[in-house]
């Protein structure tokens, strides 16, 4: 069992939890994720690691209500415990690799965090800050009430630019418009990391391709099982089949086929759609990642 040592409401239907998970806390790195279950019959829920404390042996996750599984998890309180807390899973962020630190120091980095994407952006920015690199961060949300972690982000970022779609806080516009405004003001960036809803990441990559800024995206929104076995997070990257949970979740955004990924995500929600995908994708539909053995 994995005790909940802290629970905090961040925004409407969004909570933060610190989970006592010594082995995960000792091994995890920014960019990775965990799979949690509330109890024996609960569904497996992949969640990005928002923060970790190796001394306290805790891992921080951010949960938003999107279904029955997350509703049950959000109903738990401090002192309760999760049945399972598996990780760390996925590949760490390439920007947070110590062997590439000197090259990373030479780059001007901007992160664009859309909505819940703030959670996976924060540990990367924090890690860079701890290693002497201050990146800029654009935090975007539909409205002021859905913004969270602003103070925490300001403590570790070089500059934080907050924008809302409805103009209730900060820059009136979305992350793409804020980035374009910064470029127009004379800002220069060597790399962009965009994490948020799929449609947001798609339009960021369209803009950064025009601006000739290499861009990394995190495809964690399409994960279901989190182990490469269900095939739900199958996507095309540079014409090759990849699976977000084992090959990612981060990829070169300019190579990701977002239209196919979003269409596939919608189809996967129905039994008829899953059957159609299985027919269309053949041997690569399930297990095509080569990691789970389903392709043998």
N, C-alpha and C positions, 0 to 999 in steps of 0.2 A: 504493500500500500504506500501511497505517496501523499503525505499530509499537505494541506493548503495552509501555509503559514501567514499569508496576507491576501486579502481581497479588497479591491478598490474599484469603485465605479468611475470610469473615465468620461463617458458620455452616454447618451441614450442608447440602451441595448449594447453597450460596450463595457467590458470589465477587464481588470488586470488581476492576475493571480501569481503569487510566488509559490512555487511548488518545491518541497524538499525532495531532491533527487540527486544524491551525491555523485553517482557515476556519470550521469548526464552532465551535471554542472562541471565536473572535472575535465570532461573531454570536449565539450561543445565549442564551436567557433561561430562568429557572425556569418549569416547566410544559411545556416542549417535549420532543421525543423525537428519536431517530435511528433509522436502519435499518442494521443491520450484516450483513455476510456474511463467513464464514470464508474461503471460496475461491470459485472460479468455479462450482462445482456446489452450493455451500451454499445453504440456504434464507435468505430475507430475514427478519430478526428485528427487530421494533420494540422498542426499549428506551428507557425514560425516562432523561433526563439527570439524574444524581444530583448532579453538581458539575462545575465547570469552572474552569480557571485560564488567563486570557487571556495572562499573561506566559509561562507554560510551554507554552502552546499545547496543553493537554491537556483531554480531556473524560472524566469519570468515569462509568462505567456499573456497574450491579449485575446479575448474571446468576444465575438459578436454573435448575437442571436440570428441564426439563419435557418434553423430547423429544430426538430425534437431533441437531437443529440446535444446541441449547444444550449438549448433551453434547460435541459437536465443538468448540464455542467454549471451553468450560471446560477442555478438554484442552490448549489453547494456553498458553504460558508467556511470561514477560518475554523480550523479544528477538524473539518471533514477531510476525507482523503479520496484520491483517485485510485481506481483499481489498477490501471496500467499507465505508464509514462515511459515510452520507448524512444531511445535516441542516443546520441544525435544522429540524424539521418540526412541524406543529401550531401552535396559538396559545399565546402565553405566558400565564401566570397574570395575571388582571386585577388581583390584589392587588399584583403586581410591575410596575406601570406608573407611571413617574415623574410623568406628568401628573395622576395621581389620588392622589399621595402625601399631600397635605394632608388629603383625606377619609379615607384609610386610617389616618392617625395618630389619628383620632378614635375608631377602632373597637377594641373588645376582641375579639381573634381567638383562636380555638382550632382547632388542627389535630388530627385523629384519624388516626393512621397505623396501618394494620392490616397486619402481616406485611411483605411486600416493599414495601408502600406507604410505608415509611420512606424509601426511596430518592428518590421524587419530592417528598416533603414537605420533606426536608432543604434543598434549594436555595432553596425559597420562604422558609423560616424564616430561613435565612442571609441572603438578600437583604433581608428586612425588618429584621433586626438591623443590617445594615450601613447602613441608612437610618434608624436610630434608633427602630425599632418592635420591641418584644419580645413575641412571641406565646406563648401556652401551647401545649404539645404533649402529647397522650395517645398513647403508644406501646403498641400491643397485639400480643400474639403468643400462639400456642397454649401454648408452654412457654418457659422461660428460655433453653434452648439455641438457639432460633431468633431471639433478640433481637440486634440489631446497631446500631451507630452511636449508642449511648447517650451516650458521652462527647462525641462531636461535636455531638449535638443539645443537650446541656446547655450547651455553650459558646455557643450562639447563641439559645436560647429563653429566654423569661421564666421559665417553670416547666415541668418535664418530669414527667409522671405516667406511670409504667410499670405495665402490667397484663398478667397472663397468665391464660389460661383455666383452667389447672390449679393456679394459685396458687404456682408454683415461684419466682416473683419478683414483688415489688411487690404491687399491688392484685390480689386474687383475683376475677377477673371479666373481662368484655370491655370494649371501648371505650365502648359505650353505657352500661354500668353505671357505669363510671368517670365519664363525663360527668354522668350523673344524680346521682352522689354529690357531685360538685363543685357542681352547681346547688343541691343540698340544703344544702350548707355555706354558701351565700350568694354563690357566684360568678355573675358576669353576663357574657354574651358577645353581641356584636352580629353575629358571623358565624362560621360553622364551615366548615372545609375537611376533607372526609373522603376519604381515598385508601387503597384496599386491595381485598380481594376483593369481588366484586359483592354477595354476600349481606350482607357487613358494611356496605357503603355503603347498601344498601337499608334495613337496620334503623336505621342512624344517621339517615337522612332521616325515617323514621317518628317517631323520638324528637324530632328537632329541629323537626319540623312541629308537634308537640304543644307544644314549648317556645317556639315562635314565633321560632326562630333561623334566619335565612337561611343556606342551606347550599350549598356548591359541592362537586361530586364530580368525580373524574377517571375517564373511561371507557376508560382505556388497556388494561384487561384484555381487551377484546373486539377489539382491533386484530390484523389478520393481515398484510395487504399494506402498510398504512401510507401509501398514496397516494390513496385514494378510488376505486381501480380494481376491487378485488375485491368490495366490497360487504359484507364480513363484519361491519364495525363499524356497520352501519345500526342506528339506534335511533329511538325516538319520544320527543321532548322537547316537552312542552306541545302534543301532538297533531300536531306537525310532524316530518317525516322529517329526521334529521340523520345525519352520519357522523362518528364520533369522531375519525378521523385528520385530517380537514380542517376540520371545524367546531369541534372541541374540541382536546384531549381533555376540557377542563373544561366542565361544564354546571351549570345550576341543578338541584340534586338533588331539589327538591320537584316538578320538572316531568318528570323522567325516568321512563319506564315500565320499571322494573326487571324486573318479571315477564316482559314480552315480550322484553326484551333477554337475559335468562338462558335463556328457552326457545329463543330463536332461536340463541343461542350453542351450545346442545346439538345442535340440528338441523343446524347448519352443519358439524358434524364428520363427517357421513356424506354420501355421494353422493345417496342417496335423499332425505335431508333437504334438501340444497341444491336439488334439483329441485323439491321441494314449496314451498320458500320462493320460488323463482323464479316459480312459478305463482301463488302467493298474492299476491306483491308487485308483479307486473306490471312496469310501466315504471320503478317506483322501486327495483326490486331491485338493479340494477347501474347505476352512473353517475347515480343520482338525486340525487347531491349537486350536480351541475352543474359540477363542477371538472375531471373527467377527459375529458369529451366523450362518455362512453358513453350519455348520454341523448339524443343527437342522431340 
